[in-house]
Amino acid sequence: MNFRLLCHPASLASRSPYRVVDEQGREAALVNEFLDAQRVRGLSLCSLRAYGYDFLHFARWWFSDPPRPFTAIDESTLFDYLRYQLDQDPQPKPQTVYHRLSALRCLYRFHQGREIPRCAGGAPAQRPRSPFGYAGPRRAATALLKRPRHLVVPLSPPEVARFWSSFRTYRDLSLIALMLFDGLRSHEVLAIGLDDLRLAQKQIWVHGKGNKQRLLPLPEDAIQAIENYLHLERPPTNSPRLFVSLKGRRRGQPMTPAGLRSLFRHHRRQTQVTQANPHRFRHTFGADMVRAGVSLPALMRLMGHAHIHTTMLYVQLSPQDVWQEFHRAVAARRPLPPPQQL
């Protein structure tokens, strides 16, 4: 059976805009009920989209001929699903496979109120779960996967300069400046409203993950680009969003994630900076702050992390950085007394 993932942006606030439907357009109730519950729970649209694609992949495999009931899922099902993914060409990344299996566990807990049994009709794991079903214990199928630590190398100064110089509008320069100088996520940049700007105070309100807000300082380069964009380029519109489309049929309407991806894709081709993307700019910001001596607690607040170990993922010092830290520490240490004469 062929399934598709559709997006209905005008959906109610309590309803997920992402819907999994079959070839006749009928909704996959098992999946969409879960997505609606996560929408009520407050998950971001990016997370709902990721869940939707995870379930879409599983549905195309599980509900193929012969059709099987969802309640027949057990640990052997996860092994079969794991093998199916590893046999694909090209093979998905381990992180993708792990996320799909974890999403399937959440879906099963949501509907069955228990963990996936070891065998069909077997006893579930004795651990009560919340109705939204999260953070289940690792089972054999997911334990087989080695989750590689996701390391992202920051862009070099020449790469940043080359990418920056390719932009010709103040809107695009403002976008890049907020990612590079304030470490904003792509969805945080797109969600900025005119009311979030405090240019006179050189500050900006940012709406982060989990509906958490944080107040960030604005550097002069970002302020200048934003002011030029507002005064010279932003078309007349009733949209409360800061960043809107400058031309075409969507002129004056809020900029979309697809539009942002298209913008980066165009400039990657133009500059040959193949690794430039919003998250890479955020990571470059984090690495630059660490090299400049910003403490990890301060960096955690700037980047909107809930836990310090997440901030640690952005701390990747090259061997040269390590050696510089070593020599600086040696030079600053307490001098040793002169050795006694024998």
C-alpha positions as CSV (number, residue, x, y, z in Angstrom):
1,M,0.0,0.0,0.0
2,N,1.3,3.4,-0.9
3,F,1.3,6.2,1.7
4,R,2.0,9.9,1.5
5,L,2.8,12.6,4.0
6,L,0.7,15.7,3.5
7,C,0.9,19.1,5.1
8,H,-2.1,21.3,5.9
9,P,-0.7,24.6,7.3
10,A,-4.1,25.9,8.1
11,S,-4.9,23.1,10.6
12,L,-6.3,23.9,14.0
13,A,-3.8,24.6,16.8
14,S,-4.6,21.3,18.4
15,R,-4.2,19.3,15.2
16,S,-0.9,18.3,13.6
17,P,-0.6,19.9,10.1
18,Y,1.3,16.8,9.0
19,R,-1.0,13.9,8.0
20,V,-0.1,10.4,6.8
21,V,-2.7,9.2,4.2
22,D,-3.0,6.2,1.9
23,E,-3.4,6.1,-1.9
24,Q,-7.1,6.8,-1.6
25,G,-6.5,9.9,0.6
26,R,-7.8,8.1,3.8
27,E,-5.9,9.1,6.9
28,A,-3.8,6.6,8.8
29,A,-5.6,6.9,12.1
30,L,-2.9,5.2,14.2
31,V,-0.3,7.6,13.1
32,N,-2.3,10.8,12.9
33,E,-3.8,10.4,16.4
34,F,-0.3,10.2,17.8
35,L,0.8,13.3,15.8
36,D,-2.2,15.2,17.1
37,A,-1.3,14.2,20.7
38,Q,2.2,15.5,20.3
39,R,0.9,18.7,18.8
40,V,-1.2,19.2,21.9
41,R,1.9,18.3,24.0
42,G,3.7,21.2,22.3
43,L,6.1,19.6,20.0
44,S,7.5,21.8,17.3
45,L,6.5,21.5,13.6
46,C,10.0,20.3,12.8
47,S,9.6,17.4,15.3
48,L,6.1,16.5,14.0
49,R,7.5,16.5,10.4
50,A,10.3,14.2,11.4
51,Y,7.9,11.8,13.2
52,G,5.6,11.9,10.1
53,Y,8.4,10.8,7.8
54,D,9.5,8.1,10.2
55,F,6.0,6.6,10.4
56,L,5.6,7.0,6.6
57,H,8.7,4.9,6.0
58,F,7.5,2.2,8.5
59,A,3.9,2.2,7.1
60,R,5.1,1.6,3.5
61,W,7.1,-1.5,4.8
62,W,4.6,-2.9,7.4
63,F,1.4,-2.5,5.5
64,S,2.7,-4.0,2.3
65,D,1.4,-7.4,1.1
66,P,0.4,-9.3,3.1
67,P,-1.4,-6.7,5.4
68,R,-0.6,-7.2,9.1
69,P,-2.3,-5.8,12.2
70,F,-0.4,-3.2,14.2
71,T,-0.9,-5.2,17.4
72,A,1.2,-8.0,15.9
73,I,4.4,-6.0,16.4
74,D,7.0,-7.5,18.6
75,E,10.8,-7.4,19.0
76,S,11.2,-9.7,16.1
77,T,9.4,-7.1,14.0
78,L,12.0,-4.5,15.0
79,F,14.8,-6.9,13.9
80,D,13.1,-7.5,10.5
81,Y,12.6,-3.7,10.1
82,L,16.2,-3.1,11.0
83,R,17.5,-5.7,8.5
84,Y,15.2,-4.2,5.8
85,Q,16.8,-0.8,6.3
86,L,20.3,-2.0,6.4
87,D,19.8,-3.9,3.1
88,Q,18.7,-0.7,1.3
89,D,20.9,1.0,-1.2
90,P,21.8,3.6,-0.4
91,Q,21.9,2.6,3.3
92,P,20.4,5.1,5.7
93,K,22.6,6.6,8.4
94,P,22.6,4.8,11.8
95,Q,21.1,7.9,13.4
96,T,18.2,7.8,10.9
97,V,17.6,4.1,11.6
98,Y,17.8,4.6,15.4
99,H,15.3,7.4,15.2
100,R,12.8,5.4,13.2
101,L,12.9,2.5,15.7
102,S,12.6,4.9,18.6
103,A,9.6,6.6,16.9
104,L,8.0,3.2,16.4
105,R,8.4,2.4,20.2
106,C,6.7,5.7,21.0
107,L,3.8,4.9,18.7
108,Y,3.3,1.4,20.2
109,R,3.4,2.8,23.8
110,F,0.9,5.5,22.8
111,H,-1.7,3.0,21.5
112,Q,-1.0,-0.1,23.6
113,G,0.0,1.5,26.9
114,R,3.0,-0.8,27.2
115,E,6.4,-1.6,25.8
116,I,6.7,-3.8,22.6
117,P,6.7,-7.4,23.8
118,R,9.7,-9.7,23.1
119,C,7.5,-12.0,21.1
120,A,4.0,-11.9,19.8
121,G,1.6,-12.1,22.7
122,G,4.5,-12.0,25.2
123,A,4.7,-10.1,28.4
124,P,5.6,-6.4,28.0
125,A,8.3,-4.7,30.0
126,Q,7.1,-3.9,33.5
127,R,7.4,-0.1,33.4
128,P,4.4,2.3,33.3
129,R,4.5,5.0,30.7
130,S,2.8,8.3,30.2
131,P,0.1,8.6,27.6
132,F,2.5,10.4,25.3
133,G,5.1,7.6,25.6
134,Y,8.7,8.7,25.7
135,A,12.2,7.6,26.8
136,G,11.6,3.8,26.8
137,P,14.4,1.4,27.8
138,R,16.7,0.3,25.0
139,R,15.8,-3.1,23.5
140,A,17.8,-5.6,21.5
141,A,17.1,-4.1,18.1
142,T,18.2,-0.6,18.9
143,A,21.0,-1.9,21.1
144,L,22.5,-3.5,17.9
145,L,23.0,0.0,16.5
146,K,26.1,2.0,17.5
147,R,25.0,5.6,17.6
148,P,28.0,7.6,16.3
149,R,28.6,10.9,18.1
150,H,27.5,13.6,15.7
151,L,30.4,15.9,15.1
152,V,30.2,18.9,12.9
153,V,33.3,20.8,11.9
154,P,32.7,24.5,11.9
155,L,33.3,26.6,8.8
156,S,36.7,28.2,8.4
157,P,37.0,32.0,8.3
158,P,37.7,32.0,4.6
159,E,34.6,29.9,3.9
160,V,32.4,32.2,6.1
161,A,33.8,35.3,4.2
162,R,33.2,33.7,0.8
163,F,29.6,32.7,1.7
164,W,28.8,36.0,3.3
165,S,30.1,38.0,0.3
166,S,27.7,36.1,-2.1
167,F,24.6,37.7,-0.7
168,R,23.1,40.8,-2.3
169,T,20.1,41.7,-0.2
170,Y,20.0,43.0,3.3
171,R,17.3,40.5,4.2
172,D,19.6,37.6,3.4
173,L,22.5,39.3,5.2
174,S,20.3,39.7,8.3
175,L,19.4,36.0,8.2
176,I,23.1,34.9,8.0
177,A,24.1,37.5,10.7
178,L,21.6,36.1,13.2
179,M,22.8,32.6,12.6
180,L,26.5,33.4,12.6
181,F,26.6,36.1,15.4
182,D,23.9,34.9,17.7
183,G,23.8,31.1,16.9
184,L,20.1,31.0,16.1
185,R,18.5,27.8,14.7
186,S,16.8,28.1,11.3
187,H,13.2,27.9,12.8
188,E,14.2,30.5,15.4
189,V,15.2,32.9,12.7
190,L,12.0,32.4,10.7
191,A,9.8,32.8,13.8
192,I,11.2,36.2,14.7
193,G,8.5,38.9,14.8
194,L,8.8,42.6,14.5
195,D,7.8,42.9,18.1
196,D,10.8,40.8,19.1
197,L,13.2,43.4,17.9
198,R,14.7,45.9,20.4
199,L,17.2,47.6,18.2
200,A,17.6,50.7,20.4
201,Q,18.7,48.4,23.2
202,K,20.7,46.2,20.8
203,Q,18.7,43.1,21.9
204,I,16.3,40.6,20.4
205,W,13.8,38.1,21.8
206,V,14.2,34.6,20.5
207,H,11.5,31.8,20.6
208,G,13.4,28.6,21.1
209,K,12.6,24.9,21.6
210,G,9.8,24.1,24.0
211,N,8.3,27.6,23.6
212,K,11.2,28.9,25.7
213,Q,12.2,32.5,25.2
214,R,15.6,34.1,25.6
215,L,16.9,37.6,25.3
216,L,20.1,37.9,23.2
217,P,22.4,40.8,22.4
218,L,22.6,42.0,18.9
219,P,26.0,42.8,17.3
220,E,26.4,45.9,15.3
221,D,26.7,44.1,12.0
222,A,23.4,42.4,12.5
223,I,21.7,45.6,13.6
224,Q,22.9,47.5,10.5
225,A,21.7,44.7,8.2
226,I,18.3,44.5,9.9
227,E,17.8,48.3,9.8
228,N,18.7,48.5,6.1
229,Y,16.3,45.6,5.4
230,L,13.4,47.2,7.2
231,H,13.9,50.6,5.7
232,L,14.9,49.7,2.1
233,E,13.7,46.2,1.2
234,R,10.9,44.9,3.3
235,P,7.7,45.1,1.1
236,P,4.5,46.6,2.6
237,T,2.7,43.7,4.4
238,N,0.5,43.0,7.3
239,S,2.7,40.0,8.3
240,P,4.0,40.2,11.9
241,R,7.1,38.2,10.9
242,L,10.4,39.9,10.4
243,F,11.5,37.9,7.3
244,V,9.1,37.8,4.4
245,S,9.5,37.0,0.7
246,L,10.8,39.9,-1.4
247,K,9.4,38.9,-4.8
248,G,7.1,36.4,-6.7
249,R,3.6,35.3,-5.8
250,R,4.5,35.1,-2.1
251,R,5.8,38.6,-1.9
252,G,5.1,40.0,1.6
253,Q,4.3,36.6,3.0
254,P,6.4,35.0,5.8
255,M,9.5,33.2,4.6
256,T,9.1,29.4,4.8
257,P,11.6,26.6,5.7
258,A,11.6,25.5,2.1
259,G,12.5,29.0,1.0
260,L,15.4,29.1,3.5
261,R,16.7,25.8,2.3
262,S,16.4,27.0,-1.3
263,L,18.4,30.1,-0.4
264,F,21.2,28.1,1.1
265,R,21.2,25.6,-1.7
266,H,21.6,28.4,-4.3
267,H,24.5,30.1,-2.5
268,R,26.3,26.8,-1.8
269,R,26.4,26.2,-5.6
270,Q,27.5,29.8,-6.2
271,T,30.3,29.8,-3.7
272,Q,31.3,26.1,-3.6
273,V,31.1,26.2,0.2
274,T,29.4,22.8,0.1
275,Q,29.1,22.5,3.9
276,A,27.3,25.8,4.5
277,N,23.8,25.3,6.1
278,P,22.0,26.9,9.0
279,H,23.1,24.3,11.6
280,R,26.7,24.6,10.4
281,F,26.5,28.4,11.0
282,R,25.1,27.8,14.5
283,H,27.9,25.4,15.2
284,T,30.5,27.9,13.9
285,F,29.1,30.4,16.4
286,G,29.5,28.0,19.2
287,A,33.0,27.1,18.3
288,D,34.0,30.8,17.9
289,M,32.5,31.6,21.3
290,V,34.5,28.8,23.0
291,R,37.7,29.9,21.3
292,A,37.0,33.5,22.5
293,G,36.9,32.3,26.1
294,V,33.1,32.3,26.7
295,S,32.3,29.9,29.5
296,L,30.1,26.9,28.9
297,P,27.3,28.0,31.2
298,A,27.1,31.4,29.4
299,L,27.2,29.6,26.0
300,M,24.5,27.3,27.1
301,R,22.2,30.3,27.8
302,L,23.1,32.0,24.5
303,M,22.3,28.9,22.5
304,G,19.2,28.0,24.3
305,H,20.3,24.6,25.5
306,A,18.4,22.9,28.4
307,H,21.5,20.8,29.4
308,I,25.2,21.5,29.5
309,H,26.1,18.2,27.8
310,T,24.3,19.5,24.7
311,T,26.6,22.6,24.7
312,M,29.6,20.3,25.0
313,L,28.8,18.8,21.6
314,Y,29.7,22.2,20.1
315,V,33.0,22.3,21.8
316,Q,35.4,20.6,19.3
317,L,38.9,21.9,19.7
318,S,41.4,21.2,17.0
319,P,44.9,19.9,18.0
320,Q,46.2,23.5,17.5
321,D,43.6,24.8,19.9
322,V,44.6,22.1,22.4
323,W,48.3,22.9,22.1
324,Q,47.6,26.7,22.6
325,E,45.6,26.0,25.7
326,F,48.4,23.8,27.0
327,H,51.1,26.4,26.5
328,R,48.9,29.1,27.9
329,A,48.3,27.0,31.1
330,V,52.0,26.1,31.4
331,A,53.0,29.7,31.1
332,A,50.5,30.8,33.8
333,R,51.3,28.1,36.3
334,R,53.1,28.8,39.6
335,P,56.9,28.8,39.1
336,L,58.7,25.9,40.6
337,P,61.5,26.5,43.1
338,P,65.0,26.2,41.8
339,P,66.4,22.7,42.1
340,Q,68.8,22.2,45.1
341,Q,72.4,21.9,44.3
342,L,73.8,18.4,44.8
